[in-house]
Amino acid sequence: MIRRRSDGRYLQGFPDHVPQQILYLAEQLDQMVDSDAPEVRRLFPTAYANDPEKDAGYHALARDGLIEGRRAAIATIRRTAEEEILSEDELMDWLTVVNDLRLVVGTRLDVSEDDQPEIDEDSPDAELWLAYYFLGQVLHEIVQGLSG
Amino acid sequence: MADIDTAPVETEETDTDVLVDEDRPWIVLVWNDPINTMDYVAFIFQKLFGYSKQKAETLMLDVHEKGRAVVSSGTRSESEGNVHKLHAHGLWATMEQQE
């Protein structure tokens, strides 16, 4: 799906609905990334596990930058969702957004290491599980493309 | 005299202790989490630290199998920078001063 070109840029061959779906989800993340929603807290982990005071200092300095970086990556998706040729930096932003989305969705689903459930279409979480698997596939394709 | 001699020595010792304490290197740990994928974690180690594919995969497997791995060591400031970069990429990273 993603191939490195001889000029160092990348050709993304996803069907059109894939970047559109990423953009749709990314816009929701953009709305909530600076909120205190439990699933978003996963994007701002503890730095000093044994020292709450130092950890508060780290977060006071780091939080805005982490939010800004994530919003910049979402802005790249907004700008390039219809592009077939991406620079390495742009593709890295796609990777960041897709992984952030997967972390948020996975946290909301409370996935565990061995969770690979069949999706029960009647479950209220069915749509989230679909998104989780979708994001996992896209993530894999991008990592393969960037590593290749 | 004894009192006067003792006081400065104690102060010096305290200063030295502080210096030595600050000088002890900090390590950055990445912890296993149930969501990040193995190939993503190995790729991020290569990308952020310039590690070879082999080293990145060894570290990733340590995270996966042992629950955590030390991915860098250095000053407190360097380590905070590395933790920040790992957090920006969604990895579960912490830092602590080496014993």
gemmi code that builds the backbone of each chain (N, CA, C; Angstrom):
import gemmi

chains = {
    "A": [
        ("MET", (0.835, -1.214, 0.000), (0.000, 0.000, 0.000), (0.866, 1.260, 0.000)),
        ("ILE", (2.019, 1.176, 0.660), (2.892, 2.353, 0.711), (4.271, 1.959, 0.200)),
        ("ARG", (4.749, 2.726, -0.771), (6.002, 2.360, -1.416), (6.917, 3.578, -1.444)),
        ("ARG", (8.186, 3.342, -1.090), (9.165, 4.427, -1.132), (9.611, 4.624, -2.569)),
        ("ARG", (9.584, 5.869, -3.035), (9.991, 6.174, -4.401), (11.480, 6.469, -4.446)),
        ("SER", (12.011, 6.507, -5.662), (13.455, 6.749, -5.795), (13.831, 8.159, -5.335)),
        ("ASP", (12.860, 9.090, -5.328), (13.178, 10.456, -4.868), (13.041, 10.601, -3.350)),
        ("GLY", (12.798, 9.484, -2.645), (12.740, 9.523, -1.182), (11.355, 9.824, -0.643)),
        ("ARG", (10.422, 10.173, -1.555), (9.054, 10.378, -1.076), (8.291, 9.056, -1.143)),
        ("TYR", (7.053, 9.097, -0.704), (6.288, 7.852, -0.579), (4.988, 7.938, -1.374)),
        ("LEU", (4.675, 6.836, -2.013), (3.410, 6.721, -2.730), (2.442, 5.956, -1.844)),
        ("GLN", (1.328, 6.598, -1.487), (0.340, 5.870, -0.682), (-0.787, 5.416, -1.603)),
        ("GLY", (-1.025, 4.124, -1.598), (-2.020, 3.560, -2.516), (-3.261, 3.072, -1.799)),
        ("PHE", (-3.568, 3.697, -0.657), (-4.792, 3.306, 0.053), (-6.015, 3.665, -0.791)),
        ("PRO", (-7.063, 2.856, -0.717), (-8.339, 3.280, -1.311), (-8.754, 4.621, -0.684)),
        ("ASP", (-9.468, 5.458, -1.446), (-9.792, 6.819, -0.994), (-10.462, 6.860, 0.375)),
        ("HIS", (-11.267, 5.838, 0.665), (-12.017, 5.907, 1.922), (-11.098, 5.794, 3.138)),
        ("VAL", (-9.889, 5.262, 2.938), (-9.000, 5.059, 4.092), (-8.507, 6.396, 4.656)),
        ("PRO", (-7.853, 7.249, 3.825), (-7.463, 8.557, 4.385), (-8.658, 9.380, 4.852)),
        ("GLN", (-9.812, 9.229, 4.190), (-10.997, 9.984, 4.625), (-11.468, 9.531, 6.003)),
        ("GLN", (-11.388, 8.227, 6.236), (-11.775, 7.690, 7.545), (-10.790, 8.149, 8.625)),
        ("ILE", (-9.497, 8.158, 8.267), (-8.485, 8.642, 9.227), (-8.768, 10.112, 9.549)),
        ("LEU", (-9.062, 10.893, 8.523), (-9.343, 12.324, 8.725), (-10.567, 12.525, 9.618)),
        ("TYR", (-11.593, 11.723, 9.363), (-12.827, 11.817, 10.161), (-12.537, 11.567, 11.642)),
        ("LEU", (-11.746, 10.517, 11.903), (-11.402, 10.192, 13.293), (-10.452, 11.241, 13.872)),
        ("ALA", (-9.524, 11.715, 13.024), (-8.527, 12.694, 13.491), (-9.195, 13.998, 13.924)),
        ("GLU", (-10.268, 14.391, 13.216), (-10.969, 15.626, 13.600), (-11.600, 15.481, 14.987)),
        ("GLN", (-12.039, 14.260, 15.295), (-12.595, 14.035, 16.645), (-11.497, 14.114, 17.702)),
        ("LEU", (-10.324, 13.568, 17.351), (-9.199, 13.643, 18.292), (-8.789, 15.097, 18.508)),
        ("ASP", (-8.801, 15.874, 17.430), (-8.439, 17.292, 17.526), (-9.324, 18.020, 18.541)),
        ("GLN", (-10.601, 17.631, 18.568), (-11.553, 18.270, 19.484), (-11.272, 17.924, 20.947)),
        ("MET", (-10.722, 16.733, 21.172), (-10.629, 16.264, 22.560), (-9.202, 16.151, 23.093)),
        ("VAL", (-8.194, 16.444, 22.239), (-6.815, 16.143, 22.646), (-6.360, 16.978, 23.850)),
        ("ASP", (-6.983, 18.156, 24.035), (-6.591, 18.974, 25.191), (-7.586, 18.820, 26.349)),
        ("SER", (-8.441, 17.806, 26.256), (-9.434, 17.609, 27.316), (-8.879, 16.668, 28.386)),
        ("ASP", (-9.686, 16.446, 29.396), (-9.262, 15.559, 30.467), (-9.950, 14.200, 30.347)),
        ("ALA", (-10.427, 13.879, 29.152), (-11.109, 12.592, 28.951), (-10.162, 11.448, 29.316)),
        ("PRO", (-10.674, 10.429, 30.016), (-9.787, 9.354, 30.488), (-8.975, 8.700, 29.369)),
        ("GLU", (-9.608, 8.479, 28.199), (-8.881, 7.782, 27.131), (-7.789, 8.657, 26.510)),
        ("VAL", (-7.910, 9.978, 26.702), (-6.899, 10.888, 26.157), (-5.692, 10.984, 27.095)),
        ("ARG", (-5.932, 10.701, 28.364), (-4.810, 10.740, 29.329), (-3.710, 9.772, 28.931)),
        ("ARG", (-4.078, 8.710, 28.201), (-3.081, 7.734, 27.744), (-2.008, 8.382, 26.860)),
        ("LEU", (-2.338, 9.519, 26.256), (-1.382, 10.201, 25.376), (-0.380, 11.045, 26.168)),
        ("PHE", (-0.595, 11.160, 27.488), (0.285, 11.991, 28.321), (0.728, 11.182, 29.545)),
        ("PRO", (1.580, 10.178, 29.323), (1.903, 9.270, 30.429), (2.768, 9.942, 31.502)),
        ("THR", (2.831, 9.272, 32.644), (3.716, 9.692, 33.731), (5.169, 9.593, 33.263)),
        ("ALA", (5.973, 10.597, 33.611), (7.399, 10.543, 33.264), (8.238, 10.075, 34.449)),
        ("TYR", (7.927, 10.623, 35.632), (8.671, 10.259, 36.841), (7.758, 9.392, 37.701)),
        ("ALA", (7.893, 8.078, 37.542), (6.970, 7.174, 38.231), (7.114, 7.275, 39.749)),
        ("ASN", (8.329, 7.597, 40.228), (8.570, 7.578, 41.680), (8.607, 8.959, 42.297)),
        ("ASP", (8.238, 9.980, 41.552), (8.416, 11.339, 42.064), (7.309, 12.258, 41.520)),
        ("PRO", (6.159, 12.282, 42.208), (5.016, 13.056, 41.718), (5.335, 14.543, 41.508)),
        ("GLU", (6.246, 15.083, 42.348), (6.556, 16.510, 42.229), (7.303, 16.797, 40.918)),
        ("LYS", (8.325, 15.972, 40.657), (9.067, 16.138, 39.393), (8.137, 15.866, 38.209)),
        ("ASP", (7.225, 14.897, 38.377), (6.321, 14.554, 37.280), (5.396, 15.730, 36.948)),
        ("ALA", (4.914, 16.400, 38.003), (4.060, 17.572, 37.774), (4.851, 18.646, 37.032)),
        ("GLY", (6.122, 18.812, 37.393), (6.972, 19.788, 36.707), (7.161, 19.431, 35.238)),
        ("TYR", (7.391, 18.145, 34.989), (7.552, 17.693, 33.597), (6.291, 17.990, 32.788)),
        ("HIS", (5.132, 17.633, 33.352), (3.892, 17.817, 32.598), (3.564, 19.291, 32.379)),
        ("ALA", (3.902, 20.120, 33.378), (3.653, 21.558, 33.209), (4.412, 22.075, 31.989)),
        ("LEU", (5.616, 21.536, 31.783), (6.422, 21.985, 30.637), (6.070, 21.247, 29.354)),
        ("ALA", (5.766, 19.956, 29.460), (5.665, 19.119, 28.257), (4.274, 19.109, 27.635)),
        ("ARG", (3.240, 19.288, 28.450), (1.879, 19.040, 27.970), (1.511, 19.876, 26.735)),
        ("ASP", (1.774, 21.174, 26.802), (1.403, 22.033, 25.673), (2.112, 21.597, 24.391)),
        ("GLY", (3.402, 21.257, 24.524), (4.166, 20.818, 23.354), (3.624, 19.517, 22.785)),
        ("LEU", (3.212, 18.615, 23.666), (2.669, 17.333, 23.201), (1.330, 17.540, 22.482)),
        ("ILE", (0.512, 18.448, 23.023), (-0.771, 18.753, 22.364), (-0.519, 19.408, 20.998)),
        ("GLU", (0.394, 20.374, 21.010), (0.693, 21.105, 19.776), (1.231, 20.176, 18.687)),
        ("GLY", (2.137, 19.266, 19.084), (2.701, 18.309, 18.124), (1.620, 17.429, 17.527)),
        ("ARG", (0.683, 17.013, 18.365), (-0.394, 16.142, 17.882), (-1.322, 16.922, 16.950)),
        ("ARG", (-1.596, 18.163, 17.300), (-2.467, 18.968, 16.429), (-1.775, 19.272, 15.101)),
        ("ALA", (-0.461, 19.450, 15.136), (0.277, 19.699, 13.878), (0.195, 18.461, 12.986)),
        ("ALA", (0.286, 17.279, 13.592), (0.195, 16.040, 12.805), (-1.215, 15.894, 12.217)),
        ("ILE", (-2.237, 16.260, 13.004), (-3.617, 16.205, 12.498), (-3.777, 17.200, 11.340)),
        ("ALA", (-3.149, 18.356, 11.467), (-3.220, 19.358, 10.387), (-2.601, 18.806, 9.099)),
        ("THR", (-1.550, 17.997, 9.239), (-0.949, 17.373, 8.050), (-1.952, 16.439, 7.373)),
        ("ILE", (-2.702, 15.681, 8.163), (-3.724, 14.792, 7.585), (-4.762, 15.628, 6.824)),
        ("ARG", (-5.196, 16.716, 7.466), (-6.197, 17.590, 6.845), (-5.688, 18.085, 5.480)),
        ("ARG", (-4.406, 18.407, 5.431), (-3.805, 19.002, 4.233), (-3.496, 17.955, 3.162)),
        ("THR", (-3.203, 16.714, 3.577), (-2.679, 15.741, 2.607), (-3.586, 14.521, 2.407)),
        ("ALA", (-4.791, 14.550, 2.982), (-5.658, 13.359, 2.912), (-5.944, 12.933, 1.469)),
        ("GLU", (-5.873, 13.874, 0.543), (-6.163, 13.508, -0.846), (-4.905, 13.399, -1.694)),
        ("GLU", (-3.744, 13.484, -1.056), (-2.480, 13.390, -1.796), (-2.050, 11.933, -1.932)),
        ("GLU", (-1.474, 11.611, -3.091), (-0.922, 10.259, -3.256), (0.558, 10.216, -2.920)),
        ("ILE", (1.237, 11.357, -3.092), (2.679, 11.408, -2.841), (2.905, 12.182, -1.541)),
        ("LEU", (3.604, 11.548, -0.625), (3.844, 12.161, 0.682), (5.346, 12.216, 0.948)),
        ("SER", (5.772, 13.285, 1.625), (7.161, 13.325, 2.085), (7.280, 12.392, 3.286)),
        ("GLU", (8.528, 12.101, 3.680), (8.721, 11.236, 4.847), (8.116, 11.879, 6.101)),
        ("ASP", (8.309, 13.214, 6.250), (7.753, 13.901, 7.423), (6.226, 13.812, 7.444)),
        ("GLU", (5.626, 13.956, 6.268), (4.155, 13.865, 6.204), (3.687, 12.458, 6.572)),
        ("LEU", (4.403, 11.459, 6.060), (4.012, 10.079, 6.378), (4.228, 9.781, 7.863)),
        ("MET", (5.283, 10.378, 8.451), (5.492, 10.228, 9.904), (4.310, 10.838, 10.668)),
        ("ASP", (3.784, 11.963, 10.171), (2.610, 12.560, 10.813), (1.383, 11.645, 10.685)),
        ("TRP", (1.232, 11.016, 9.533), (0.142, 10.039, 9.385), (0.297, 8.937, 10.429)),
        ("LEU", (1.543, 8.465, 10.572), (1.814, 7.397, 11.540), (1.437, 7.847, 12.954)),
        ("THR", (1.849, 9.075, 13.304), (1.572, 9.602, 14.646), (0.066, 9.659, 14.900)),
        ("VAL", (-0.673, 10.180, 13.938), (-2.122, 10.331, 14.137), (-2.795, 8.963, 14.235)),
        ("VAL", (-2.408, 8.048, 13.348), (-3.043, 6.725, 13.362), (-2.737, 6.017, 14.681)),
        ("ASN", (-1.494, 6.136, 15.159), (-1.171, 5.469, 16.427), (-1.894, 6.134, 17.600)),
        ("ASP", (-1.933, 7.478, 17.601), (-2.661, 8.168, 18.679), (-4.128, 7.730, 18.705)),
        ("LEU", (-4.743, 7.663, 17.524), (-6.150, 7.259, 17.451), (-6.323, 5.842, 17.978)),
        ("ARG", (-5.379, 4.972, 17.599), (-5.474, 3.577, 18.040), (-5.324, 3.481, 19.561)),
        ("LEU", (-4.436, 4.312, 20.121), (-4.275, 4.321, 21.581), (-5.557, 4.782, 22.269)),
        ("VAL", (-6.171, 5.817, 21.719), (-7.384, 6.356, 22.340), (-8.536, 5.347, 22.236)),
        ("VAL", (-8.702, 4.768, 21.046), (-9.786, 3.796, 20.859), (-9.522, 2.547, 21.704)),
        ("GLY", (-8.272, 2.079, 21.702), (-7.909, 0.893, 22.487), (-8.104, 1.118, 23.976)),
        ("THR", (-7.801, 2.331, 24.438), (-7.984, 2.655, 25.854), (-9.470, 2.670, 26.191)),
        ("ARG", (-10.264, 3.244, 25.268), (-11.709, 3.277, 25.529), (-12.276, 1.865, 25.581)),
        ("LEU", (-11.716, 0.962, 24.748), (-12.182, -0.430, 24.736), (-11.545, -1.253, 25.856)),
        ("ASP", (-10.564, -0.640, 26.538), (-9.850, -1.343, 27.611), (-9.263, -2.664, 27.108)),
        ("VAL", (-8.585, -2.611, 25.966), (-8.038, -3.846, 25.380), (-6.923, -4.395, 26.257)),
        ("SER", (-6.796, -5.702, 26.258), (-5.694, -6.340, 26.966), (-4.799, -7.004, 25.925)),
        ("GLU", (-3.650, -7.449, 26.391), (-2.603, -7.984, 25.500), (-3.141, -9.007, 24.504)),
        ("ASP", (-4.017, -9.883, 24.959), (-4.430, -11.005, 24.118), (-5.791, -10.801, 23.446)),
        ("ASP", (-6.294, -9.576, 23.533), (-7.619, -9.315, 22.964), (-7.615, -9.358, 21.440)),
        ("GLN", (-8.226, -10.329, 20.858), (-8.450, -10.336, 19.411), (-9.874, -10.819, 19.182)),
        ("PRO", (-10.864, -10.194, 19.838), (-12.208, -10.787, 19.782), (-12.840, -10.677, 18.401)),
        ("GLU", (-13.654, -11.649, 18.110), (-14.529, -11.524, 16.952), (-15.482, -10.372, 17.258)),
        ("ILE", (-15.770, -9.581, 16.246), (-16.651, -8.454, 16.523), (-18.103, -8.938, 16.576)),
        ("ASP", (-18.729, -8.663, 17.702), (-20.150, -8.959, 17.856), (-20.923, -7.744, 17.359)),
        ("GLU", (-21.603, -7.928, 16.217), (-22.241, -6.777, 15.572), (-23.321, -6.125, 16.432)),
        ("ASP", (-23.837, -6.878, 17.384), (-24.888, -6.323, 18.246), (-24.316, -5.577, 19.447)),
        ("SER", (-23.011, -5.697, 19.646), (-22.406, -5.047, 20.803), (-22.368, -3.532, 20.596)),
        ("PRO", (-22.579, -2.781, 21.679), (-22.490, -1.318, 21.547), (-21.082, -0.860, 21.168)),
        ("ASP", (-20.087, -1.739, 21.379), (-18.709, -1.381, 21.052), (-18.292, -1.816, 19.643)),
        ("ALA", (-19.230, -2.379, 18.883), (-18.857, -2.951, 17.581), (-18.140, -1.927, 16.690)),
        ("GLU", (-18.665, -0.716, 16.673), (-18.083, 0.303, 15.793), (-16.660, 0.665, 16.237)),
        ("LEU", (-16.471, 0.717, 17.559), (-15.130, 1.019, 18.078), (-14.146, -0.092, 17.746)),
        ("TRP", (-14.613, -1.354, 17.864), (-13.723, -2.471, 17.517), (-13.361, -2.427, 16.044)),
        ("LEU", (-14.324, -2.092, 15.186), (-14.031, -1.965, 13.756), (-12.961, -0.900, 13.535)),
        ("ALA", (-13.129, 0.238, 14.220), (-12.144, 1.321, 14.089), (-10.776, 0.853, 14.585)),
        ("TYR", (-10.772, 0.098, 15.677), (-9.510, -0.370, 16.255), (-8.764, -1.283, 15.272)),
        ("TYR", (-9.470, -2.201, 14.660), (-8.837, -3.098, 13.690), (-8.418, -2.342, 12.429)),
        ("PHE", (-9.276, -1.454, 11.990), (-8.940, -0.624, 10.824), (-7.637, 0.131, 11.077)),
        ("LEU", (-7.544, 0.790, 12.231), (-6.353, 1.581, 12.551), (-5.114, 0.683, 12.669)),
        ("GLY", (-5.293, -0.524, 13.195), (-4.175, -1.466, 13.304), (-3.622, -1.851, 11.939)),
        ("GLN", (-4.531, -2.066, 10.988), (-4.089, -2.423, 9.630), (-3.355, -1.265, 8.975)),
        ("VAL", (-3.919, -0.059, 9.107), (-3.289, 1.112, 8.485), (-1.920, 1.360, 9.116)),
        ("LEU", (-1.870, 1.230, 10.447), (-0.605, 1.426, 11.152), (0.456, 0.468, 10.611)),
        ("HIS", (0.071, -0.787, 10.477), (1.003, -1.801, 9.988), (1.521, -1.437, 8.595)),
        ("GLU", (0.607, -1.010, 7.728), (1.006, -0.638, 6.361), (2.005, 0.524, 6.370)),
        ("ILE", (1.748, 1.510, 7.228), (2.636, 2.690, 7.254), (4.000, 2.300, 7.820)),
        ("VAL", (4.010, 1.506, 8.888), (5.312, 1.081, 9.459), (6.091, 0.278, 8.418)),
        ("GLN", (5.408, -0.621, 7.707), (6.079, -1.405, 6.657), (6.641, -0.481, 5.583)),
        ("GLY", (5.842, 0.507, 5.189), (6.278, 1.437, 4.140), (7.498, 2.236, 4.572)),
        ("LEU", (7.473, 2.721, 5.802), (8.589, 3.545, 6.289), (9.828, 2.697, 6.556)),
        ("SER", (9.635, 1.422, 6.886), (10.787, 0.553, 7.185), (11.383, -0.038, 5.905)),
        ("GLY", (10.603, -0.056, 4.838), (11.021, -0.772, 3.614), (12.098, -0.080, 2.812)),
    ],
    "B": [
        ("MET", (37.954, 24.967, 68.668), (38.565, 24.701, 67.355), (37.899, 23.508, 66.660)),
        ("ALA", (37.694, 22.528, 67.493), (37.102, 21.316, 66.882), (35.772, 21.635, 66.194)),
        ("ASP", (34.941, 22.439, 66.880), (33.648, 22.801, 66.300), (33.811, 23.563, 64.990)),
        ("ILE", (34.754, 24.528, 65.035), (34.951, 25.361, 63.841), (35.451, 24.505, 62.670)),
        ("ASP", (36.315, 23.555, 62.982), (36.826, 22.679, 61.916), (35.729, 21.792, 61.327)),
        ("THR", (34.893, 21.336, 62.206), (33.905, 20.348, 61.771), (32.869, 20.954, 60.820)),
        ("ALA", (32.441, 22.173, 61.172), (31.340, 22.756, 60.388), (31.628, 22.845, 58.892)),
        ("PRO", (32.768, 23.456, 58.479), (33.005, 23.545, 57.039), (33.128, 22.172, 56.374)),
        ("VAL", (33.703, 21.232, 57.089), (33.868, 19.895, 56.499), (32.500, 19.284, 56.199)),
        ("GLU", (31.598, 19.452, 57.151), (30.248, 18.904, 56.929), (29.583, 19.540, 55.717)),
        ("THR", (29.759, 20.874, 55.618), (29.166, 21.585, 54.491), (29.718, 21.044, 53.168)),
        ("GLU", (31.041, 20.882, 53.145), (31.668, 20.365, 51.910), (31.120, 18.986, 51.554)),
        ("GLU", (30.988, 18.168, 52.584), (30.500, 16.803, 52.312), (29.089, 16.850, 51.714)),
        ("THR", (28.283, 17.739, 52.296), (26.914, 17.849, 51.795), (26.920, 18.290, 50.331)),
        ("ASP", (27.755, 19.305, 50.044), (27.836, 19.788, 48.659), (28.244, 18.657, 47.716)),
        ("THR", (29.259, 17.911, 48.164), (29.761, 16.825, 47.318), (28.654, 15.792, 47.076)),
        ("ASP", (27.930, 15.492, 48.161), (26.849, 14.508, 48.021), (25.837, 14.972, 46.972)),
        ("VAL", (25.501, 16.251, 47.045), (24.522, 16.780, 46.100), (25.055, 16.657, 44.675)),
        ("LEU", (26.325, 17.027, 44.508), (26.911, 16.960, 43.172), (26.905, 15.524, 42.645)),
        ("VAL", (27.347, 14.615, 43.508), (27.408, 13.218, 43.086), (26.005, 12.724, 42.750)),
        ("ASP", (25.031, 13.129, 43.576), (23.658, 12.707, 43.351), (23.149, 13.214, 41.996)),
        ("GLU", (23.437, 14.505, 41.722), (22.982, 15.069, 40.445), (23.697, 14.422, 39.270)),
        ("ASP", (24.944, 13.971, 39.522), (25.740, 13.415, 38.427), (25.361, 11.984, 38.065)),
        ("ARG", (24.704, 11.304, 39.000), (24.348, 9.920, 38.669), (23.447, 9.934, 37.441)),
        ("PRO", (23.741, 9.072, 36.457), (22.970, 9.139, 35.212), (21.500, 8.754, 35.398)),
        ("TRP", (20.707, 9.287, 34.532), (19.284, 8.948, 34.489), (19.071, 7.939, 33.384)),
        ("ILE", (18.150, 7.029, 33.612), (17.819, 6.057, 32.572), (16.363, 6.258, 32.140)),
        ("VAL", (16.134, 5.984, 30.875), (14.774, 6.055, 30.329), (14.289, 4.630, 30.097)),
        ("LEU", (13.127, 4.341, 30.648), (12.538, 3.007, 30.521), (11.291, 3.076, 29.642)),
        ("VAL", (11.124, 2.076, 28.809), (9.851, 1.932, 28.085), (9.169, 0.682, 28.618)),
        ("TRP", (7.904, 0.831, 28.939), (7.113, -0.232, 29.576), (6.180, -0.883, 28.561)),
        ("ASN", (5.923, -2.165, 28.798), (4.993, -2.887, 27.938), (3.589, -2.305, 28.089)),
        ("ASP", (2.898, -2.186, 26.999), (1.491, -1.799, 27.089), (0.719, -2.641, 26.098)),
        ("PRO", (-0.566, -2.833, 26.342), (-1.299, -3.811, 25.544), (-1.730, -3.307, 24.165)),
        ("ILE", (-1.477, -2.044, 23.872), (-2.021, -1.487, 22.632), (-0.942, -1.297, 21.558)),
        ("ASN", (0.171, -0.677, 21.899), (1.198, -0.443, 20.878), (1.674, -1.766, 20.274)),
        ("THR", (1.841, -1.774, 18.960), (2.227, -3.026, 18.298), (3.746, -3.188, 18.320)),
        ("MET", (4.186, -4.433, 18.170), (5.617, -4.727, 18.245), (6.380, -4.042, 17.110)),
        ("ASP", (5.846, -4.081, 15.894), (6.604, -3.481, 14.789), (6.647, -1.960, 14.911)),
        ("TYR", (5.585, -1.357, 15.455), (5.586, 0.089, 15.670), (6.654, 0.489, 16.699)),
        ("VAL", (6.697, -0.239, 17.807), (7.657, 0.094, 18.879), (9.094, -0.032, 18.367)),
        ("ALA", (9.392, -1.124, 17.651), (10.749, -1.305, 17.121), (11.084, -0.193, 16.134)),
        ("PHE", (10.121, 0.181, 15.303), (10.360, 1.252, 14.329), (10.662, 2.576, 15.046)),
        ("ILE", (9.904, 2.881, 16.085), (10.109, 4.144, 16.814), (11.494, 4.168, 17.479)),
        ("PHE", (11.930, 3.035, 18.016), (13.284, 2.992, 18.605), (14.344, 3.310, 17.546)),
        ("GLN", (14.174, 2.778, 16.352), (15.129, 3.071, 15.275), (15.078, 4.544, 14.906)),
        ("LYS", (13.867, 5.039, 14.771), (13.663, 6.405, 14.288), (14.186, 7.430, 15.305)),
        ("LEU", (13.842, 7.266, 16.577), (14.180, 8.276, 17.583), (15.635, 8.209, 18.014)),
        ("PHE", (16.173, 6.997, 18.111), (17.517, 6.858, 18.679), (18.563, 6.447, 17.647)),
        ("GLY", (18.136, 6.235, 16.417), (19.085, 5.817, 15.384), (19.636, 4.421, 15.619)),
        ("TYR", (18.937, 3.612, 16.419), (19.413, 2.263, 16.682), (19.271, 1.406, 15.426)),
        ("SER", (20.170, 0.403, 15.314), (20.059, -0.558, 14.209), (18.743, -1.321, 14.368)),
        ("LYS", (18.320, -1.919, 13.253), (17.088, -2.700, 13.294), (17.206, -3.804, 14.346)),
        ("GLN", (18.398, -4.431, 14.397), (18.602, -5.544, 15.333), (18.498, -5.069, 16.783)),
        ("LYS", (19.177, -3.946, 17.096), (19.136, -3.439, 18.471), (17.709, -3.014, 18.841)),
        ("ALA", (17.044, -2.351, 17.898), (15.675, -1.889, 18.157), (14.748, -3.074, 18.431)),
        ("GLU", (14.938, -4.156, 17.665), (14.066, -5.322, 17.866), (14.376, -6.032, 19.174)),
        ("THR", (15.666, -6.070, 19.554), (16.032, -6.679, 20.841), (15.385, -5.907, 21.992)),
        ("LEU", (15.466, -4.577, 21.922), (14.860, -3.748, 22.975), (13.343, -3.946, 23.009)),
        ("MET", (12.745, -3.969, 21.820), (11.286, -4.141, 21.737), (10.878, -5.480, 22.359)),
        ("LEU", (11.671, -6.543, 22.073), (11.330, -7.858, 22.640), (11.503, -7.860, 24.155)),
        ("ASP", (12.515, -7.112, 24.649), (12.675, -6.975, 26.104), (11.432, -6.318, 26.703)),
        ("VAL", (10.964, -5.264, 26.067), (9.754, -4.589, 26.547), (8.603, -5.590, 26.580)),
        ("HIS", (8.452, -6.321, 25.495), (7.314, -7.225, 25.343), (7.386, -8.390, 26.333)),
        ("GLU", (8.590, -8.963, 26.476), (8.705, -10.204, 27.264), (9.030, -9.948, 28.730)),
        ("LYS", (9.866, -8.925, 28.995), (10.253, -8.666, 30.390), (9.429, -7.538, 31.011)),
        ("GLY", (8.627, -6.877, 30.176), (7.760, -5.831, 30.714), (8.340, -4.438, 30.610)),
        ("ARG", (9.678, -4.359, 30.412), (10.283, -3.029, 30.270), (11.691, -3.175, 29.734)),
        ("ALA", (12.229, -2.078, 29.197), (13.624, -2.070, 28.758), (14.190, -0.673, 28.951)),
        ("VAL", (15.477, -0.608, 29.248), (16.176, 0.684, 29.313), (16.568, 1.044, 27.888)),
        ("VAL", (16.077, 2.180, 27.422), (16.341, 2.540, 26.024), (17.393, 3.631, 25.887)),
        ("SER", (17.686, 4.359, 26.977), (18.772, 5.346, 26.890), (19.205, 5.698, 28.298)),
        ("SER", (20.406, 6.286, 28.412), (20.826, 6.841, 29.690), (21.610, 8.111, 29.414)),
        ("GLY", (21.590, 9.015, 30.388), (22.265, 10.291, 30.184), (21.922, 11.248, 31.301)),
        ("THR", (22.084, 12.545, 31.046), (21.752, 13.543, 32.058), (20.235, 13.604, 32.225)),
        ("ARG", (19.810, 14.294, 33.270), (18.368, 14.428, 33.504), (17.713, 15.146, 32.321)),
        ("SER", (18.388, 16.187, 31.837), (17.807, 16.970, 30.748), (17.708, 16.151, 29.453)),
        ("GLU", (18.765, 15.411, 29.131), (18.713, 14.547, 27.933), (17.600, 13.514, 28.074)),
        ("SER", (17.482, 12.973, 29.277), (16.482, 11.926, 29.488), (15.065, 12.491, 29.378)),
        ("GLU", (14.861, 13.705, 29.914), (13.533, 14.323, 29.762), (13.205, 14.542, 28.297)),
        ("GLY", (14.220, 14.933, 27.529), (14.018, 15.111, 26.084), (13.603, 13.806, 25.423)),
        ("ASN", (14.267, 12.730, 25.811), (13.932, 11.427, 25.223), (12.540, 10.957, 25.651)),
        ("VAL", (12.211, 11.178, 26.928), (10.870, 10.799, 27.408), (9.804, 11.582, 26.632)),
        ("HIS", (10.072, 12.861, 26.448), (9.124, 13.708, 25.708), (8.907, 13.171, 24.294)),
        ("LYS", (10.005, 12.812, 23.614), (9.880, 12.293, 22.246), (9.104, 10.965, 22.242)),
        ("LEU", (9.387, 10.121, 23.218), (8.678, 8.833, 23.293), (7.189, 9.057, 23.582)),
        ("HIS", (6.884, 10.014, 24.471), (5.477, 10.336, 24.762), (4.788, 10.915, 23.525)),
        ("ALA", (5.526, 11.712, 22.763), (4.943, 12.286, 21.541), (4.574, 11.173, 20.555)),
        ("HIS", (5.254, 10.030, 20.666), (4.947, 8.903, 19.788), (4.124, 7.822, 20.488)),
        ("GLY", (3.565, 8.177, 21.641), (2.594, 7.285, 22.276), (3.191, 6.127, 23.060)),
        ("LEU", (4.512, 6.156, 23.279), (5.097, 5.060, 24.062), (5.028, 5.389, 25.544)),
        ("TRP", (4.977, 4.343, 26.331), (4.833, 4.458, 27.766), (6.234, 4.529, 28.370)),
        ("ALA", (6.789, 5.729, 28.462), (8.176, 5.900, 28.907), (8.229, 6.620, 30.243)),
        ("THR", (9.125, 6.167, 31.108), (9.390, 6.864, 32.369), (10.898, 7.035, 32.498)),
        ("MET", (11.305, 7.858, 33.474), (12.745, 8.013, 33.725), (13.018, 7.944, 35.216)),
        ("GLU", (14.197, 7.455, 35.546), (14.603, 7.414, 36.952), (16.117, 7.483, 37.019)),
        ("GLN", (16.591, 7.910, 38.219), (18.026, 8.025, 38.374), (18.584, 6.654, 38.721)),
        ("GLN", (19.708, 6.345, 38.086), (20.300, 5.032, 38.304), (20.753, 4.882, 39.748)),
        ("GLU", (20.578, 3.705, 40.307), (20.992, 3.446, 41.704), (22.498, 3.569, 41.830)),
    ],
}
model = gemmi.Model(1)
for chain_id, residues in chains.items():
    chain = gemmi.Chain(chain_id)
    for i, (resn, *xyz) in enumerate(residues, 1):
        res = gemmi.Residue()
        res.name, res.seqid = resn, gemmi.SeqId(i, " ")
        for name, pos in zip(("N", "CA", "C"), xyz):
            atom = gemmi.Atom()
            atom.name, atom.element = name, gemmi.Element(name[0])
            atom.pos, atom.b_iso = gemmi.Position(*pos), 0.0
            res.add_atom(atom)
        chain.add_residue(res)
    model.add_chain(chain)
structure = gemmi.Structure()
structure.add_model(model)
structure.setup_entities()
